[in-house]
Amino acid sequence: MSGVMDYPDGATPLDLDEMEGLRFKHVSTRGELDQLEQANITQGLQWLDKQKSPDVLNEEFVCDLHKRLFGDVWKWAGSFRRTEKNIGIDPVQIAIQLRQLLDDARFWVENDIYPSKELAARFHHRLVYIHLFPNGNGRHARVMADVVLTKLLDEQPIDWAGGYRLEDMNERRNEYIAGLRAADGHDFATLLEFVGA
């Protein structure tokens, strides 16, 4: 199972208890895990496409989406993390910070505070910064940002991958991580350029 725990830069390592939540005990490499997660994400996106007018800016939807994207692979999918990570806020603050983000995003949308892609990028960054779940936060946050764009703002989704796989180490992933890290310091220029805002 040690091969499963080989993480690309910027990924959140799981502790042993969280690894126990893996539904497929035969998985022995990162590649096998990535394939299982991608198949689950595909199913989750199919479910999402069928949602016509969901209330996306509420905690229930946020958690349900994570469960739909990762629940066939991880028992804890859709449940807030309970452990400290190399990124993210104190776990006891997650529900509070998520509620504040959702309220902020609702205000941004209702009052046209930011252009669409900038709003989605800022929303995405805050979700990643809070780091709601043990794993899958970046992928979930990218889908959530696109949900805000497509379901609330009637806009096109962001081309996050730009022809690459963001789960693999490559130049596009490096730009993405650099944009998120700069935004941690309140400099959004790199992230906004990355999303084409």
PyRosetta script that sets phi, psi and omega in degrees:
from pyrosetta import init, pose_from_sequence

init()
pose = pose_from_sequence("MSGVMDYPDGATPLDLDEMEGLRFKHVSTRGELDQLEQANITQGLQWLDKQKSPDVLNEEFVCDLHKRLFGDVWKWAGSFRRTEKNIGIDPVQIAIQLRQLLDDARFWVENDIYPSKELAARFHHRLVYIHLFPNGNGRHARVMADVVLTKLLDEQPIDWAGGYRLEDMNERRNEYIAGLRAADGHDFATLLEFVGA")
pose.set_psi(1, -9.0)
pose.set_omega(1, -178.3)
pose.set_phi(2, -62.9)
pose.set_psi(2, -32.2)
pose.set_omega(2, 177.8)
pose.set_phi(3, -63.9)
pose.set_psi(3, -29.5)
pose.set_omega(3, 177.4)
pose.set_phi(4, -66.2)
pose.set_psi(4, -28.1)
pose.set_omega(4, -174.7)
pose.set_phi(5, -93.7)
pose.set_psi(5, 17.3)
pose.set_omega(5, 173.1)
pose.set_phi(6, -86.1)
pose.set_psi(6, 112.4)
pose.set_omega(6, -172.2)
pose.set_phi(7, -108.7)
pose.set_psi(7, 139.2)
pose.set_omega(7, 171.8)
pose.set_phi(8, -71.5)
pose.set_psi(8, 161.5)
pose.set_omega(8, 179.0)
pose.set_phi(9, -55.8)
pose.set_psi(9, 133.3)
pose.set_omega(9, 178.5)
pose.set_phi(10, 90.9)
pose.set_psi(10, -8.4)
pose.set_omega(10, 179.0)
pose.set_phi(11, -83.1)
pose.set_psi(11, 155.0)
pose.set_omega(11, -177.9)
pose.set_phi(12, -92.7)
pose.set_psi(12, 116.7)
pose.set_omega(12, 176.3)
pose.set_phi(13, -67.5)
pose.set_psi(13, 143.0)
pose.set_omega(13, 176.4)
pose.set_phi(14, -95.0)
pose.set_psi(14, 146.2)
pose.set_omega(14, 173.6)
pose.set_phi(15, -84.9)
pose.set_psi(15, 173.7)
pose.set_omega(15, -175.1)
pose.set_phi(16, -62.6)
pose.set_psi(16, -37.7)
pose.set_omega(16, 177.7)
pose.set_phi(17, -63.0)
pose.set_psi(17, -41.4)
pose.set_omega(17, 178.6)
pose.set_phi(18, -67.5)
pose.set_psi(18, -36.7)
pose.set_omega(18, 176.6)
pose.set_phi(19, -62.9)
pose.set_psi(19, -29.1)
pose.set_omega(19, 176.9)
pose.set_phi(20, -63.4)
pose.set_psi(20, -19.1)
pose.set_omega(20, 178.8)
pose.set_phi(21, -77.5)
pose.set_psi(21, -3.0)
pose.set_omega(21, 178.5)
pose.set_phi(22, -68.1)
pose.set_psi(22, 123.5)
pose.set_omega(22, -176.3)
pose.set_phi(23, -75.9)
pose.set_psi(23, -17.3)
pose.set_omega(23, -177.2)
pose.set_phi(24, -113.6)
pose.set_psi(24, 97.6)
pose.set_omega(24, -174.7)
pose.set_phi(25, -72.4)
pose.set_psi(25, -16.3)
pose.set_omega(25, -179.3)
pose.set_phi(26, -78.1)
pose.set_psi(26, -11.4)
pose.set_omega(26, -176.4)
pose.set_phi(27, -67.0)
pose.set_psi(27, 127.9)
pose.set_omega(27, -177.6)
pose.set_phi(28, -126.7)
pose.set_psi(28, -7.2)
pose.set_omega(28, 180.0)
pose.set_phi(29, -130.9)
pose.set_psi(29, 158.9)
pose.set_omega(29, 176.3)
pose.set_phi(30, -61.4)
pose.set_psi(30, -37.9)
pose.set_omega(30, 179.5)
pose.set_phi(31, -61.3)
pose.set_psi(31, -42.7)
pose.set_omega(31, 177.8)
pose.set_phi(32, -63.4)
pose.set_psi(32, -43.0)
pose.set_omega(32, 178.7)
pose.set_phi(33, -63.7)
pose.set_psi(33, -43.4)
pose.set_omega(33, 179.2)
pose.set_phi(34, -59.7)
pose.set_psi(34, -40.0)
pose.set_omega(34, 179.4)
pose.set_phi(35, -64.9)
pose.set_psi(35, -43.5)
pose.set_omega(35, 178.4)
pose.set_phi(36, -62.8)
pose.set_psi(36, -45.7)
pose.set_omega(36, -180.0)
pose.set_phi(37, -63.9)
pose.set_psi(37, -41.1)
pose.set_omega(37, -179.3)
pose.set_phi(38, -63.8)
pose.set_psi(38, -39.2)
pose.set_omega(38, 177.2)
pose.set_phi(39, -63.3)
pose.set_psi(39, -40.3)
pose.set_omega(39, 178.7)
pose.set_phi(40, -66.9)
pose.set_psi(40, -42.0)
pose.set_omega(40, 178.6)
pose.set_phi(41, -60.8)
pose.set_psi(41, -41.6)
pose.set_omega(41, 178.6)
pose.set_phi(42, -59.2)
pose.set_psi(42, -43.8)
pose.set_omega(42, 177.0)
pose.set_phi(43, -63.4)
pose.set_psi(43, -41.7)
pose.set_omega(43, 179.4)
pose.set_phi(44, -63.1)
pose.set_psi(44, -38.5)
pose.set_omega(44, 178.5)
pose.set_phi(45, -69.1)
pose.set_psi(45, -33.5)
pose.set_omega(45, 175.5)
pose.set_phi(46, -64.8)
pose.set_psi(46, -41.7)
pose.set_omega(46, 175.4)
pose.set_phi(47, -60.7)
pose.set_psi(47, -44.5)
pose.set_omega(47, -178.0)
pose.set_phi(48, -61.2)
pose.set_psi(48, -40.6)
pose.set_omega(48, 179.5)
pose.set_phi(49, -59.0)
pose.set_psi(49, -28.7)
pose.set_omega(49, -178.4)
pose.set_phi(50, -81.8)
pose.set_psi(50, -10.2)
pose.set_omega(50, -179.7)
pose.set_phi(51, -83.4)
pose.set_psi(51, 111.6)
pose.set_omega(51, -172.7)
pose.set_phi(52, -79.1)
pose.set_psi(52, -50.7)
pose.set_omega(52, -178.0)
pose.set_phi(53, -137.7)
pose.set_psi(53, 60.6)
pose.set_omega(53, -177.3)
pose.set_phi(54, -72.5)
pose.set_psi(54, 151.3)
pose.set_omega(54, 172.6)
pose.set_phi(55, -84.4)
pose.set_psi(55, 88.9)
pose.set_omega(55, -170.2)
pose.set_phi(56, -77.6)
pose.set_psi(56, -19.4)
pose.set_omega(56, -177.1)
pose.set_phi(57, -95.9)
pose.set_psi(57, 54.7)
pose.set_omega(57, 172.4)
pose.set_phi(58, -143.9)
pose.set_psi(58, 155.1)
pose.set_omega(58, -174.1)
pose.set_phi(59, -59.7)
pose.set_psi(59, -39.6)
pose.set_omega(59, -178.4)
pose.set_phi(60, -60.1)
pose.set_psi(60, -45.4)
pose.set_omega(60, 179.4)
pose.set_phi(61, -64.5)
pose.set_psi(61, -44.5)
pose.set_omega(61, -178.9)
pose.set_phi(62, -56.9)
pose.set_psi(62, -47.2)
pose.set_omega(62, -178.7)
pose.set_phi(63, -71.3)
pose.set_psi(63, -39.6)
pose.set_omega(63, 179.3)
pose.set_phi(64, -63.3)
pose.set_psi(64, -40.4)
pose.set_omega(64, 178.8)
pose.set_phi(65, -61.8)
pose.set_psi(65, -44.8)
pose.set_omega(65, 178.6)
pose.set_phi(66, -59.9)
pose.set_psi(66, -42.4)
pose.set_omega(66, 179.2)
pose.set_phi(67, -63.7)
pose.set_psi(67, -39.0)
pose.set_omega(67, 178.6)
pose.set_phi(68, -66.9)
pose.set_psi(68, -33.8)
pose.set_omega(68, -178.5)
pose.set_phi(69, -79.4)
pose.set_psi(69, -30.7)
pose.set_omega(69, -171.2)
pose.set_phi(70, -130.3)
pose.set_psi(70, -3.8)
pose.set_omega(70, -171.9)
pose.set_phi(71, -67.5)
pose.set_psi(71, -22.3)
pose.set_omega(71, 176.6)
pose.set_phi(72, -77.4)
pose.set_psi(72, -13.8)
pose.set_omega(72, -177.6)
pose.set_phi(73, -107.6)
pose.set_psi(73, -37.9)
pose.set_omega(73, -174.3)
pose.set_phi(74, -122.9)
pose.set_psi(74, 130.0)
pose.set_omega(74, 179.0)
pose.set_phi(75, -64.6)
pose.set_psi(75, -30.7)
pose.set_omega(75, -176.0)
pose.set_phi(76, -88.9)
pose.set_psi(76, 3.1)
pose.set_omega(76, -178.5)
pose.set_phi(77, -55.5)
pose.set_psi(77, 135.2)
pose.set_omega(77, 179.7)
pose.set_phi(78, 86.8)
pose.set_psi(78, -3.7)
pose.set_omega(78, 178.6)
pose.set_phi(79, -108.3)
pose.set_psi(79, 136.4)
pose.set_omega(79, -179.8)
pose.set_phi(80, -60.6)
pose.set_psi(80, 146.2)
pose.set_omega(80, 178.0)
pose.set_phi(81, -68.3)
pose.set_psi(81, 154.8)
pose.set_omega(81, -179.7)
pose.set_phi(82, -118.4)
pose.set_psi(82, 1.7)
pose.set_omega(82, -176.3)
pose.set_phi(83, -119.1)
pose.set_psi(83, 155.1)
pose.set_omega(83, 173.4)
pose.set_phi(84, -70.3)
pose.set_psi(84, 147.4)
pose.set_omega(84, 178.8)
pose.set_phi(85, -129.4)
pose.set_psi(85, 177.0)
pose.set_omega(85, 177.1)
pose.set_phi(86, -72.7)
pose.set_psi(86, -6.3)
pose.set_omega(86, 179.2)
pose.set_phi(87, -147.4)
pose.set_psi(87, 155.4)
pose.set_omega(87, 174.7)
pose.set_phi(88, 102.8)
pose.set_psi(88, 166.3)
pose.set_omega(88, -177.1)
pose.set_phi(89, -85.1)
pose.set_psi(89, 173.0)
pose.set_omega(89, 175.6)
pose.set_phi(90, -57.8)
pose.set_psi(90, 131.0)
pose.set_omega(90, -176.7)
pose.set_phi(91, -54.6)
pose.set_psi(91, -30.6)
pose.set_omega(91, -179.1)
pose.set_phi(92, -69.5)
pose.set_psi(92, -15.5)
pose.set_omega(92, -179.4)
pose.set_phi(93, -94.3)
pose.set_psi(93, -5.3)
pose.set_omega(93, -171.3)
pose.set_phi(94, -58.6)
pose.set_psi(94, -52.9)
pose.set_omega(94, -176.7)
pose.set_phi(95, -61.0)
pose.set_psi(95, -39.8)
pose.set_omega(95, -179.7)
pose.set_phi(96, -65.9)
pose.set_psi(96, -47.8)
pose.set_omega(96, -178.5)
pose.set_phi(97, -67.5)
pose.set_psi(97, -35.4)
pose.set_omega(97, 176.8)
pose.set_phi(98, -65.3)
pose.set_psi(98, -45.0)
pose.set_omega(98, 179.2)
pose.set_phi(99, -59.1)
pose.set_psi(99, -42.0)
pose.set_omega(99, 178.7)
pose.set_phi(100, -64.2)
pose.set_psi(100, -42.7)
pose.set_omega(100, 178.1)
pose.set_phi(101, -61.7)
pose.set_psi(101, -45.4)
pose.set_omega(101, -179.4)
pose.set_phi(102, -63.6)
pose.set_psi(102, -39.2)
pose.set_omega(102, 175.5)
pose.set_phi(103, -64.4)
pose.set_psi(103, -43.5)
pose.set_omega(103, 178.0)
pose.set_phi(104, -60.7)
pose.set_psi(104, -45.8)
pose.set_omega(104, -178.1)
pose.set_phi(105, -63.1)
pose.set_psi(105, -39.7)
pose.set_omega(105, 177.1)
pose.set_phi(106, -61.0)
pose.set_psi(106, -42.4)
pose.set_omega(106, 177.7)
pose.set_phi(107, -63.7)
pose.set_psi(107, -43.7)
pose.set_omega(107, 179.6)
pose.set_phi(108, -59.1)
pose.set_psi(108, -43.3)
pose.set_omega(108, -178.6)
pose.set_phi(109, -68.4)
pose.set_psi(109, -49.4)
pose.set_omega(109, -175.7)
pose.set_phi(110, -64.8)
pose.set_psi(110, -28.9)
pose.set_omega(110, -175.6)
pose.set_phi(111, -110.3)
pose.set_psi(111, 10.4)
pose.set_omega(111, 175.3)
pose.set_phi(112, 51.2)
pose.set_psi(112, 49.0)
pose.set_omega(112, -175.2)
pose.set_phi(113, -71.5)
pose.set_psi(113, -41.4)
pose.set_omega(113, -177.6)
pose.set_phi(114, -126.1)
pose.set_psi(114, 153.3)
pose.set_omega(114, 168.1)
pose.set_phi(115, -58.3)
pose.set_psi(115, 155.4)
pose.set_omega(115, -170.4)
pose.set_phi(116, -52.5)
pose.set_psi(116, -52.1)
pose.set_omega(116, -176.6)
pose.set_phi(117, -67.7)
pose.set_psi(117, -35.0)
pose.set_omega(117, 176.8)
pose.set_phi(118, -66.0)
pose.set_psi(118, -42.5)
pose.set_omega(118, 177.5)
pose.set_phi(119, -58.8)
pose.set_psi(119, -46.3)
pose.set_omega(119, -179.9)
pose.set_phi(120, -63.1)
pose.set_psi(120, -40.2)
pose.set_omega(120, 179.9)
pose.set_phi(121, -66.5)
pose.set_psi(121, -42.2)
pose.set_omega(121, 178.5)
pose.set_phi(122, -66.4)
pose.set_psi(122, -40.5)
pose.set_omega(122, 176.8)
pose.set_phi(123, -62.0)
pose.set_psi(123, -47.3)
pose.set_omega(123, 178.8)
pose.set_phi(124, -57.7)
pose.set_psi(124, -48.3)
pose.set_omega(124, -178.8)
pose.set_phi(125, -58.3)
pose.set_psi(125, -45.8)
pose.set_omega(125, -178.6)
pose.set_phi(126, -64.2)
pose.set_psi(126, -38.7)
pose.set_omega(126, 176.9)
pose.set_phi(127, -61.8)
pose.set_psi(127, -45.0)
pose.set_omega(127, 179.1)
pose.set_phi(128, -64.8)
pose.set_psi(128, -40.9)
pose.set_omega(128, -178.6)
pose.set_phi(129, -62.2)
pose.set_psi(129, -43.2)
pose.set_omega(129, 177.4)
pose.set_phi(130, -65.3)
pose.set_psi(130, -42.4)
pose.set_omega(130, 177.6)
pose.set_phi(131, 62.0)
pose.set_psi(131, 71.5)
pose.set_omega(131, -171.4)
pose.set_phi(132, -62.3)
pose.set_psi(132, -39.5)
pose.set_omega(132, -165.7)
pose.set_phi(133, -116.8)
pose.set_psi(133, 164.4)
pose.set_omega(133, 177.8)
pose.set_phi(134, -58.8)
pose.set_psi(134, -33.8)
pose.set_omega(134, -178.7)
pose.set_phi(135, -159.5)
pose.set_psi(135, 167.1)
pose.set_omega(135, 178.9)
pose.set_phi(136, 82.3)
pose.set_psi(136, 13.0)
pose.set_omega(136, -175.0)
pose.set_phi(137, -66.1)
pose.set_psi(137, -42.9)
pose.set_omega(137, -179.2)
pose.set_phi(138, -65.0)
pose.set_psi(138, -46.4)
pose.set_omega(138, 179.7)
pose.set_phi(139, -64.0)
pose.set_psi(139, -44.9)
pose.set_omega(139, 178.2)
pose.set_phi(140, -61.2)
pose.set_psi(140, -44.7)
pose.set_omega(140, -177.9)
pose.set_phi(141, -66.4)
pose.set_psi(141, -34.1)
pose.set_omega(141, 176.4)
pose.set_phi(142, -66.9)
pose.set_psi(142, -42.6)
pose.set_omega(142, 177.8)
pose.set_phi(143, -64.3)
pose.set_psi(143, -43.4)
pose.set_omega(143, 179.5)
pose.set_phi(144, -61.2)
pose.set_psi(144, -41.8)
pose.set_omega(144, 178.3)
pose.set_phi(145, -61.4)
pose.set_psi(145, -41.7)
pose.set_omega(145, 177.9)
pose.set_phi(146, -67.6)
pose.set_psi(146, -33.7)
pose.set_omega(146, 176.2)
pose.set_phi(147, -62.9)
pose.set_psi(147, -42.9)
pose.set_omega(147, 177.3)
pose.set_phi(148, -59.9)
pose.set_psi(148, -44.1)
pose.set_omega(148, -179.9)
pose.set_phi(149, -65.4)
pose.set_psi(149, -48.0)
pose.set_omega(149, -171.4)
pose.set_phi(150, -83.0)
pose.set_psi(150, -39.0)
pose.set_omega(150, -174.3)
pose.set_phi(151, -89.7)
pose.set_psi(151, -30.9)
pose.set_omega(151, -178.4)
pose.set_phi(152, -100.2)
pose.set_psi(152, -38.9)
pose.set_omega(152, -171.7)
pose.set_phi(153, -105.9)
pose.set_psi(153, -2.5)
pose.set_omega(153, -179.9)
pose.set_phi(154, 53.7)
pose.set_psi(154, 44.6)
pose.set_omega(154, 179.3)
pose.set_phi(155, -117.0)
pose.set_psi(155, 169.8)
pose.set_omega(155, 176.5)
pose.set_phi(156, -77.4)
pose.set_psi(156, 150.2)
pose.set_omega(156, 176.5)
pose.set_phi(157, -70.5)
pose.set_psi(157, 165.7)
pose.set_omega(157, 177.7)
pose.set_phi(158, -81.0)
pose.set_psi(158, 142.4)
pose.set_omega(158, 173.6)
pose.set_phi(159, -86.3)
pose.set_psi(159, 79.8)
pose.set_omega(159, -175.5)
pose.set_phi(160, -62.9)
pose.set_psi(160, -42.6)
pose.set_omega(160, -171.8)
pose.set_phi(161, -80.1)
pose.set_psi(161, -30.0)
pose.set_omega(161, 179.4)
pose.set_phi(162, 55.5)
pose.set_psi(162, 37.1)
pose.set_omega(162, 179.5)
pose.set_phi(163, 89.2)
pose.set_psi(163, -1.0)
pose.set_omega(163, 179.1)
pose.set_phi(164, -112.1)
pose.set_psi(164, 175.2)
pose.set_omega(164, 168.9)
pose.set_phi(165, -103.1)
pose.set_psi(165, 113.7)
pose.set_omega(165, -178.3)
pose.set_phi(166, -66.8)
pose.set_psi(166, -15.7)
pose.set_omega(166, 178.4)
pose.set_phi(167, -76.4)
pose.set_psi(167, -18.7)
pose.set_omega(167, 179.9)
pose.set_phi(168, -96.4)
pose.set_psi(168, 156.1)
pose.set_omega(168, 174.9)
pose.set_phi(169, -74.1)
pose.set_psi(169, 120.8)
pose.set_omega(169, 177.7)
pose.set_phi(170, -162.7)
pose.set_psi(170, 176.3)
pose.set_omega(170, -176.6)
pose.set_phi(171, -61.6)
pose.set_psi(171, -40.1)
pose.set_omega(171, -179.2)
pose.set_phi(172, -63.9)
pose.set_psi(172, -42.3)
pose.set_omega(172, 177.8)
pose.set_phi(173, -64.0)
pose.set_psi(173, -41.0)
pose.set_omega(173, 178.9)
pose.set_phi(174, -60.4)
pose.set_psi(174, -41.1)
pose.set_omega(174, 177.7)
pose.set_phi(175, -64.7)
pose.set_psi(175, -41.3)
pose.set_omega(175, 179.2)
pose.set_phi(176, -61.9)
pose.set_psi(176, -49.9)
pose.set_omega(176, 179.8)
pose.set_phi(177, -62.4)
pose.set_psi(177, -41.7)
pose.set_omega(177, 178.6)
pose.set_phi(178, -61.5)
pose.set_psi(178, -40.0)
pose.set_omega(178, 178.4)
pose.set_phi(179, -64.1)
pose.set_psi(179, -42.3)
pose.set_omega(179, 178.1)
pose.set_phi(180, -65.1)
pose.set_psi(180, -43.1)
pose.set_omega(180, -178.7)
pose.set_phi(181, -66.5)
pose.set_psi(181, -37.8)
pose.set_omega(181, 176.5)
pose.set_phi(182, -65.7)
pose.set_psi(182, -39.4)
pose.set_omega(182, 178.9)
pose.set_phi(183, -65.6)
pose.set_psi(183, -29.3)
pose.set_omega(183, 174.1)
pose.set_phi(184, -56.6)
pose.set_psi(184, -31.6)
pose.set_omega(184, 177.7)
pose.set_phi(185, -95.6)
pose.set_psi(185, 18.5)
pose.set_omega(185, 176.4)
pose.set_phi(186, 70.7)
pose.set_psi(186, 19.1)
pose.set_omega(186, 174.1)
pose.set_phi(187, -106.5)
pose.set_psi(187, 102.9)
pose.set_omega(187, -174.3)
pose.set_phi(188, -94.5)
pose.set_psi(188, -0.8)
pose.set_omega(188, -174.0)
pose.set_phi(189, -57.7)
pose.set_psi(189, -46.0)
pose.set_omega(189, -177.1)
pose.set_phi(190, -66.6)
pose.set_psi(190, -43.1)
pose.set_omega(190, 179.1)
pose.set_phi(191, -66.3)
pose.set_psi(191, -40.3)
pose.set_omega(191, 179.2)
pose.set_phi(192, -66.0)
pose.set_psi(192, -37.8)
pose.set_omega(192, 175.6)
pose.set_phi(193, -64.8)
pose.set_psi(193, -40.9)
pose.set_omega(193, 180.0)
pose.set_phi(194, -58.9)
pose.set_psi(194, -42.3)
pose.set_omega(194, -177.5)
pose.set_phi(195, -85.6)
pose.set_psi(195, -3.6)
pose.set_omega(195, 179.5)
pose.set_phi(196, 79.9)
pose.set_psi(196, 28.3)
pose.set_omega(196, 179.7)
pose.set_phi(197, -87.9)
pose.dump_pdb("model.pdb")
